[in-house]
């Protein structure tokens, strides 16, 4: 009973953080909201009995990846986002399309997933088993993710660097003041 209540509380915190992430106008505030989402997901993993995943979630995602995001935001010197009215076509077609697509996806997952309930702790959770899965069975997706992160870092550096041939502005000495 206590686990269910805590799970629900932290799930609501994760959803609220995700909504806040989208609603924020400043990118740093969005990154901080993403840290809240990552931390609440770590607690969710802990409640499900996956202690190793909870620790990795905090160290890798809420720690290292978020430092990378904040560094990129600072490097790009991103300011506050401008708000526009948006497109009427996007509202008229996008919202119903999102509802229909989400409903269809949910129906397909619930109807044809073929999975049942799994007891907490029944799936692989020990570091040795996770390492074997990660570096043997899922090595290609792991390496592709690493390359994508490296490309994102290089892209941020290229976008933030001044164009070739651009010179630093020359500072002129102050003009002499006339005697009065």
C-alpha positions in Angstrom: 0.0 0.0 0.0 2.8 2.4 0.9 4.7 1.5 -2.2 1.7 2.2 -4.4 1.1 5.6 -2.7 4.7 6.6 -3.1 4.8 5.4 -6.7 1.8 7.5 -7.5 3.2 10.6 -5.8 6.5 10.4 -7.6 4.7 9.6 -10.9 2.7 12.8 -10.5 5.9 14.7 -9.7 7.5 13.3 -12.9 4.5 14.3 -15.0 4.4 17.8 -13.4 8.1 18.2 -14.1 7.6 17.2 -17.7 4.7 19.6 -18.1 6.8 22.4 -16.5 9.7 21.4 -18.8 7.5 22.2 -21.8 5.9 25.3 -20.3 9.1 27.1 -19.3 10.3 30.0 -21.4 13.9 29.9 -20.4 16.0 26.9 -21.3 17.8 26.7 -18.0 14.5 26.4 -16.2 13.5 23.6 -18.6 16.8 21.8 -17.8 16.1 22.1 -14.1 12.6 20.6 -14.7 14.2 17.8 -16.6 16.4 17.1 -13.5 13.2 16.8 -11.4 11.8 14.3 -13.9 15.1 12.3 -13.8 15.2 12.3 -10.0 11.6 11.2 -9.7 12.2 8.4 -12.2 15.1 7.3 -10.1 12.8 7.0 -7.1 10.3 5.1 -9.3 13.1 2.6 -10.1 14.0 2.3 -6.5 10.4 1.5 -5.6 10.3 -1.2 -8.3 13.3 -2.9 -6.7 15.8 -1.9 -9.4 18.4 -0.2 -7.2 21.2 -0.3 -9.7 19.0 1.4 -12.3 18.1 4.1 -9.8 21.7 4.8 -9.0 22.6 4.9 -12.7 19.7 7.2 -13.4 21.0 9.7 -10.8 24.7 9.4 -11.7 24.4 9.3 -15.5 21.2 11.1 -16.5 20.5 13.5 -13.6 24.2 14.1 -13.2 26.4 13.8 -16.3 23.9 14.2 -19.1 22.2 17.2 -17.4 25.6 18.9 -16.9 26.1 18.4 -20.6 22.7 19.9 -21.4 23.3 22.9 -19.1 26.8 23.4 -20.6 25.4 23.4 -24.1 22.7 25.9 -23.1 25.3 28.1 -21.5 27.6 27.7 -24.5 24.9 28.7 -27.0 23.9 31.6 -24.7 20.2 30.8 -25.3 17.9 33.5 -24.1 14.2 33.5 -23.2 11.9 32.0 -25.8 9.6 34.2 -27.8 5.9 33.3 -27.6 3.9 33.3 -30.8 0.2 32.8 -31.4 0.8 29.6 -33.4 -1.0 28.3 -36.4 -4.7 27.8 -36.5 -4.1 24.8 -38.8 -1.9 23.2 -36.2 -4.6 23.7 -33.5 -7.4 22.4 -35.7 -5.6 19.4 -37.1 -2.8 18.8 -34.5 -4.9 18.5 -31.3 -7.5 16.0 -32.7 -4.7 14.1 -34.5 -2.8 13.9 -31.2 -5.8 12.6 -29.4 -6.7 10.1 -32.1 -3.1 8.9 -32.5 -2.6 8.6 -28.7 -5.8 6.8 -28.3 -5.0 4.4 -31.1 -1.5 3.7 -29.7 -2.9 3.1 -26.2 -5.6 0.8 -27.5 -3.0 -1.2 -29.5 -0.6 -1.4 -26.6 -3.3 -2.6 -24.2 -5.1 -4.9 -26.6 -2.2 -6.6 -28.4 0.9 -6.2 -26.2 0.7 -9.8 -24.9 2.4 -8.9 -21.6 1.1 -9.5 -18.2 1.9 -8.1 -14.8 5.5 -8.6 -13.6 6.3 -8.9 -9.9 8.8 -6.3 -8.6 12.3 -7.6 -8.7 11.4 -10.4 -11.2 13.4 -8.9 -14.1 17.2 -8.7 -14.3 18.4 -6.1 -11.9 21.9 -7.1 -10.7 24.8 -5.1 -12.2 26.4 -8.2 -13.6 23.2 -9.2 -15.6 22.6 -5.6 -16.7 26.3 -5.3 -17.9 26.0 -8.6 -19.8 22.8 -7.3 -21.5 24.2 -3.9 -22.2 27.6 -4.9 -23.6 26.6 -8.1 -25.4 22.9 -8.1 -26.4 22.4 -4.3 -26.7 25.9 -3.2 -27.7 24.9 -1.6 -31.0 22.2 0.7 -29.6 24.5 1.7 -26.7 27.3 2.7 -29.1 24.9 4.5 -31.5 23.6 6.5 -28.5 27.2 7.4 -27.6 28.0 8.6 -31.1 24.8 10.6 -31.2 25.7 12.4 -28.0 29.2 13.1 -29.4 27.7 14.5 -32.5 25.4 16.8 -30.4 28.4 18.1 -28.5 30.3 18.8 -31.7 27.3 20.5 -33.2 26.9 22.8 -30.1 30.6 23.8 -30.3 30.3 24.6 -34.0 27.1 26.6 -33.5 28.7 28.5 -30.6 32.0 29.3 -32.3 32.4 32.6 -34.1 32.5 32.4 -37.9 35.9 32.2 -39.6 37.4 35.6 -40.4 35.4 37.4 -37.8 37.5 39.7 -35.8 37.2 40.8 -32.2 35.7 44.2 -31.9 38.5 46.8 -31.5 38.3 48.9 -28.4 39.1 52.5 -29.0 40.5 54.7 -26.3 38.1 57.3 -24.8 37.9 60.6 -26.6 39.8 63.4 -24.9 37.6 65.8 -22.9 37.8 69.5 -23.7 39.0 71.8 -21.0 36.4 74.1 -19.6 
